[in-house]
Amino acid sequence: MSDTEPLDLRDAYRIQRKVNESRLRDGEKPAGFKLGYTSKPMREQMGVAMPNYGPLTDRMLVPNDSTSDPALLQPRVEPEVGLVLGLPLAGRITRHDAVKAVKHAMACLEVVDSLWCDYRFTAEDNTADGSSAAQVVVGPRLPVLRHDLVNTGVVLHRNGVLAATSAAAGASGHPIDSLVWLVHQLHEEGAGLEAGMLVITGGLTSAVELAPGDVVEAEFHPGCRVGVRRLPHTRNATRAEGRG
């Protein structure tokens, strides 16, 4: 996209909104938002300088231990802290406002996907593509919130082999700060968050490939495990034409 026509972030978010409006016209329901590149490992992996965000719909949310959508082109997985709102949030909120609005935290995995071969894209391309949002695996509630949440560790395994470790602090220093950033960005567009929405606050580790037959699991806290699998021998759809 940006390799053939100039594209800035304002254009990218405008395209993102148009794509989301099309999904809603097709019957999908707003479910929340995802944040991208709030952690240093993810920014370094993808060569992106600042966070971005993308909308989530109800069809993107799947239960724990689900199988990934076979239509995905090149799925990758990253562990994230999800925040479920008990109150709406809008405007130039403070950290205290955000903490009061959060009902509970969730152990989540985001399954990302991209039209660009091997994820070779610009920040503008990725933003227009909804920040690569594909699916969110919603796991159990985390037993911590507010001050203790930032110290929650996560261990990521792929096919039983340790892939990465991190902590909730990887998301902008604190998942609540990711939420504040998102609300401020939405405020610039005259929008906000509704009660009941889920916000996943950014990948805490580099994303790992979800190849056919793979199982990726994350444990955030004893008993707080979330996993996703991909069917074996899934035939990949044809990738986009080497963009990026």
Secondary structure as the mmCIF struct_conf table of DSSP 4:
data_model
#
loop_
_struct_conf.conf_type_id
_struct_conf.id
_struct_conf.beg_label_comp_id
_struct_conf.beg_label_asym_id
_struct_conf.beg_label_seq_id
_struct_conf.end_label_comp_id
_struct_conf.end_label_asym_id
_struct_conf.end_label_seq_id
TURN_TY1_P TURN_TY1_P1 SER A 2 THR A 4
BEND BEND1 GLU A 5 GLU A 5
HELX_RH_AL_P HELX_RH_AL_P1 LEU A 9 ARG A 25
TURN_TY1_P TURN_TY1_P2 ASP A 26 GLY A 27
STRN STRN1 PRO A 30 GLY A 36
BEND BEND2 TYR A 37 TYR A 37
BEND BEND3 SER A 39 SER A 39
HELX_RH_AL_P HELX_RH_AL_P2 LYS A 40 MET A 46
TURN_TY1_P TURN_TY1_P3 GLY A 47 GLY A 47
BEND BEND4 MET A 50 MET A 50
STRN STRN2 ASN A 52 THR A 57
HELX_RH_3T_P HELX_RH_3T_P1 ASP A 58 MET A 60
STRN STRN3 LEU A 61 PRO A 63
TURN_TY1_P TURN_TY1_P4 ASN A 64 ASP A 65
STRN STRN4 SER A 66 THR A 67
HELX_LH_PP_P HELX_LH_PP_P1 SER A 68 ASP A 69
TURN_TY1_P TURN_TY1_P5 PRO A 70 ALA A 71
BEND BEND5 LEU A 73 GLN A 74
STRN STRN5 ARG A 76 LEU A 85
BEND BEND6 GLY A 86 LEU A 87
STRN STRN6 LEU A 89 LEU A 89
BEND BEND7 GLY A 91 ARG A 92
HELX_RH_AL_P HELX_RH_AL_P3 ARG A 95 ALA A 101
STRN STRN7 VAL A 102 VAL A 112
BEND BEND8 LEU A 115 TRP A 116
HELX_RH_3T_P HELX_RH_3T_P2 CYS A 117 TYR A 119
HELX_RH_AL_P HELX_RH_AL_P4 ALA A 123 ALA A 128
TURN_TY1_P TURN_TY1_P6 ASP A 129 ASP A 129
HELX_RH_3T_P HELX_RH_3T_P3 GLY A 130 SER A 132
STRN STRN8 ALA A 133 ARG A 141
HELX_LH_PP_P HELX_LH_PP_P2 LEU A 142 LEU A 142
BEND BEND9 PRO A 143 PRO A 143
HELX_RH_3T_P HELX_RH_3T_P4 ARG A 146 ASN A 151
STRN STRN9 GLY A 153 ARG A 158
TURN_TY1_P TURN_TY1_P7 ASN A 159 GLY A 160
STRN STRN10 VAL A 161 ALA A 167
HELX_RH_3T_P HELX_RH_3T_P5 ALA A 168 GLY A 170
TURN_TY1_P TURN_TY1_P8 ALA A 171 GLY A 173
BEND BEND10 HIS A 174 HIS A 174
HELX_RH_AL_P HELX_RH_AL_P5 PRO A 175 GLU A 188
TURN_TY1_P TURN_TY1_P9 GLU A 189 GLY A 190
STRN STRN11 LEU A 193 LEU A 193
TURN_TY1_P TURN_TY1_P10 ALA A 195 GLY A 196
STRN STRN12 LEU A 198 ILE A 200
BEND BEND11 LEU A 204 THR A 205
STRN STRN13 VAL A 208 GLU A 209
TURN_TY1_P TURN_TY1_P11 PRO A 212 GLY A 213
STRN STRN14 VAL A 215 HIS A 221
TURN_TY1_P TURN_TY1_P12 PRO A 222 GLY A 223
STRN STRN15 CYS A 224 ARG A 229
TURN_TY1_P TURN_TY1_P13 PRO A 232 HIS A 233
HELX_LH_PP_P HELX_LH_PP_P3 THR A 234 ALA A 240
BEND BEND12 GLU A 241 GLY A 242
#
